[in-house]
Amino acid sequence: MARAIALGEKGRITAPPNPWVGCVIVKDGHIIGEGYHHKAGEPHAEVNALKQAGKNAEGATVYSTLEPCSHFGRTPPCAQALIDAKVSHVYIAVSDPDSNVSGKGCALLKNAGIGVTMGIQKKSGTESLAPYLHHRRTGRPYCVVKAAISLDGRTAAADNTSQWITCEAARGDAHRIRAESQAIIVGAGTALHDQPRLTVRNGPLPSQQPLRVVLDSFGRVPHTGPLFDTSLAPTVVFTTKPHPAPQVETIIVSPSSQGVDLEEVMNHLGKRGIIQVMIEGGATLLGSVIQSPFVDSLVLYFGPRILGDKGLSLFQGMSINTLADAPHLRLYGIKQIGECIRAEYLIK
């Protein structure tokens, strides 16, 4: 199963909106077939593994990271492919909460006389597929907030310079998170001041560039610059005020003195099939979203700099009077990247 999970990770960037699933087929103590889901519309992991195993799959044992599908989508059901191959037993890490599957795949296998065992390396499988599972259970994308900061928690110097707080290796790692996300969110301030492209340019490339999402509550951002060059990537603007922009999609949410509602944004992106979204906004946006129930993970890159008390803080606009009101984070992982430190926290 560990091998199957590692195989599944190979499809993390290219498989969405489908899950990145891995499969290993074993017979007489030897791996006779393995595969993973490369891209939506192409064969699933089990089918790729069965193709490699050939007729030798009869009587073999199968390890799959996610419950095999039982319905016709872009491809035929994997559960039926396993039945047709006459495998003897299927071990599964995680059940699929998608309403099209949700136990139906296991039931199909059992009814055909194939043994099924659920929960093998469940923790590792759940961690690997966390964004997909979250999307299918809630209807909203898994939300990752990313920021680069100095050792004393500043995002920029007093004169607003910030390039570069972190090292090149850390910036490359951040581009991988972009590649794993199907949408990237910035606020009006970042769009105005930084004129970002928000495209994946380093490392492995996704099947298509992420959707650029601009939260422009009061229509402040002129539709010029790389963010609105849709030859680079698609862009959608959420706002509360009419702001015609023929070159990009504009969504008018219900007018509010508080601005765009993050819940409405997340629900909309979830319906579009966005499994993971990355927020790369400035301190104002981060301060407003970090306490919301829609953020799941915080990734911080600490650069080898000290910017002092006049530097810009990471979260602005937060009013926390006592420790009991502070958001509780759980450290998920930490590692050195070049001269920088990458720390990931899960939001409780």
N, C-alpha and C positions, 0 to 999 in steps of 0.2 A: 504493500500500500504506500509506503514511503516513496518508492520508485514511481508509482502512479501519480502521486501528488506532485513530485518534481516534474514529471512529464506535463501535467496539467498547467503548471506555471509557464510553460513555453508558449501557451496560447493566451496568456493574460492580456496582452496588448492587442492582439489581433482578433480574438474570438467574440468580444462584446458586439451586439447586445446579448449574445449567448454566453453560457458559463464556460470557463476554461477547465475542461475535464480531462483527466488522464486515465488510461486503462492499461493493465498488464495481464497477460494470460499465461498461466503456468501449468505445466504437465510433467509429471515424473520428476519434480524438483528443478525443472529448467524453464526459463522464460522462452516461450515459443512465439509470442506476439506482443507488441505494445504499440500504443499510439496516443495521440491527443487531438483535441478539436482545434483546428487551425483557424477557421474563419466561418462566419455565418453563411449558410448555404452549401457548405462543403461537408463531407462525411464527419460524423461524430467520432469521439475517441474509441468507443467500442467497435465500431465498424472498421476503423483503421487498424485496430489490433487484430480483429478477426481476419482481415485481409492478409495480414502478415503471417498469421498462424495457419491459414488454409484449412484443409480437411483434418489437420492434426488437432483442431480445436474441439473435436468431439470428445466428451468426457473430461475436458480440462477445467481448471479453476480460474475464475475471472476476478480481478480486483479493479474496482471502479471508484473514483473519488466522489461521484454523485449518482444518485438513483437513476438508472437508465430510463430514458423517455419512453412513453407508451402511446404517443399520438403522432399523427402525420403533421409535420410542419413543412419546413423547406426540404426536409429529408425524411425518409421512412423511420418508424420507431426502432430504437436500439434494442429494446427488450425483445421484440420479435426477431431481430437479427441473432440475438444470443440463443433464442429458442430454436431457430432454424439451424444453428451451428451445433446444437445438441450438447452444450456445455453442461457440466454437472453441478457446479456451485458458483454463486456470485457473492463476493464480499464487497460491501459498500461502506464508504466512510460517512457520508451525509445523505439524508433524505432530501428530496427536492420539494421545496414549499410552493413551487409554481402550481397553480390550480389545474393546469393541463396534465400534471404528473401526480404529485402529492400522494404517494402510496400506490398509484395505479400501476407503475412499472414493476414494483415488487410483487403485486398481486398477480400480474400477468405471468411473471416468472414462476411463482409458486404453483399457479394453476396448471402450468406445463410440467410440473414435477421437478423443477430445478430448485436446489437448495439456495436460500437467501439468508445472509447474516449482515445485519446493519450495525454500524457504529465502530468499525475497525479504524483505529487512529482518528476518531471523531474530532478531537481537539485540533489536530493539525489540518484536517480536511476543512473544518469550519473556519479556521484562520485563513487558509488559502482562498476560500470562496466567500469570505465575509461580505464584500461589496455586493456580489450577486444575491446571496441569501437575504441581505438587508433589503435590497430592492424588491425582491419577490414577496417579502413579508409585509413591507410597509407601503409599497408603491412609490417610494421616494428614493433618490440616489444616496449612496453612501457618501458622506461629505468629509473631505480632507482639507484642513486649513494648513497652509504652508507659509513659513516666514523665515527670513534670514536676519540674524541679529548679532550684535556684538556680545562680548562676554558679560557686559553689564546691562544686557537687555534692550539695547537701542537699535532702531531700524535705520537710522541715518544720523549724520552729524548735525550740528546746530544750523549749518548753512544748507541743509537738505541733501547733501551729497551722500550717496549710498553705494556707488559702484567702485570697487567691489568690497563689501564687508567679508564675504566668504570666498573660498578658493575655487579654482576652476573645477576641481573634482566634485565639490559639493554642488555646484551649479549644474554639472552634468547629471548628478543623481536626482536633482529636482526636476530635470527634464524627463527623467524616467517616470516620475509621478504624473507629469503632464501626459505622457504617452499612455499611461494606464487609466487616465481619466477621459471620459467622452465629452466633458464640458469643463470650461475654466471660467470662474466668476471674478470680476473686478468691480470696484465701485467707481463712481463718477470722478473722484479725486485722482485715482490712479490713471484712469483713462485720459484725463485732462493733462496731468503733469508728466507722466511717463511715456505716453504714446506707445504702449507695448504692442507687440505682434501677437503674443500668446500662442505661438505655434511651437511644435516639437521640432527641434533642429539638431539635437545631439542624441546619440545612442539609437536604439531600435525605434523604428517608426511605426505608428499605428496604421490600420487599414485606411483611415482617413483622419485628417487633422481634427482636433477637438473643436466643438462648438464654442465660440467666444461669447460670453454672456456679460453684458454691461448693465449694472444696476444704476440707472440714471433717474432717480425719483422725480426730479423737478426739471428735466429737460435741459441740463446745463452743457452737455457734451456735444460739440459740433461734429457732424458725421464726416470727418476728414481723417486722414492719417491711416496707418497700417491696420488699425482695428476695424476700419470700415472698407478695407480692400478685400472684398470677398473672393478674389482670386487666390488669396493666401489660405483662407478658411472661412466658414460661415459665421455670421454674427447675429445675435438677437439682443435687442435692447428692451429692458423692462422699465417702464416709467409710469407716472400717474398723470402725465400731461401729454396731449397730442403733440407729436414731433415728427412730421413726415420725413421718411427716409427711404426712398425707393430702392436703394441698393442693399438694405438690410431689413430683417424682420423686426417689427416693432410691436410689442405687446403692451397694451394699456391695461393696467390693473386698476382696481377700484381706487378712486382718488382718496388720499389720506394725508393728513398733515404730518404724519410720521414717516411718510415715504413708502417705498415698495415693501411689501410683506414677504419675508423670506419663505414662509410656509407656502404661499401661492407660487413662488418661483420654483421651489423644490417639487411641489406637486405637478407643476407643468413639465419640468424636466423629466420627472419619473414617467409620465405618460408618453414622453418622446422616446422612451427606452434607454435613457441615460442611467447607467448602473453606478458610476462613480463620478463625482464632481469635485473639482479642486478650487478652493478659494485662495486667490493670490492678492487680495486687496490690501489697501493701506491700513493705517492704525485706526481710522474712524470706522471702516467697515468691519475690521477684525474685532474691535471693541463691542460692536453691536451684535455680531453673530456668535461670538464665543460662548455667550450665556444662553443661547437659544437651544431648544431641544433637537435641532436639525444638524448639529455638528457632531461627528463621530470620532474624528482623529485630528490631532495637532502634531505637525512635523516641524521641528525647529532646527535650523542649521546655525550653529554657533561659530562665528568667524573669530580669528585671533586678533581682535581689536578691542580697545576700550575707548568709548566715545564720551564718557562723562555725563553729568547731570543735565547738560544743555542739549544732549542728543534727543532725538524723537523717540518716545516710548512705543512699545509694541501694541498695547491696547489702550485706546483713548475713549473717553466717554463712559467708562465703567465707574459706577458708584458703589463701592463695597466698604461698608463701615465696620464690619466685624468678620473675623476669620470664618465663622459659621456660614456666612453668605458667599464665600469664595467658591468658584467652581472646583470640583474635586476631580483631579486627573490621575490616571494610572499609567505609570511608565511601562511601555510595551517593549521598547528596544532602544539600545544606544550603541553607537559605533563611531570609530574614528574614520574620517574620509579626508585624506590628505592632511592639511593642517587644521581641518575643521572637525566639529563634532555634530553628529546627527542624532537627535533624540526624538522618539515618537511616543506620544501620549494618547491614551484612549480616554474619551470624555465619559465620565460616569453619569 
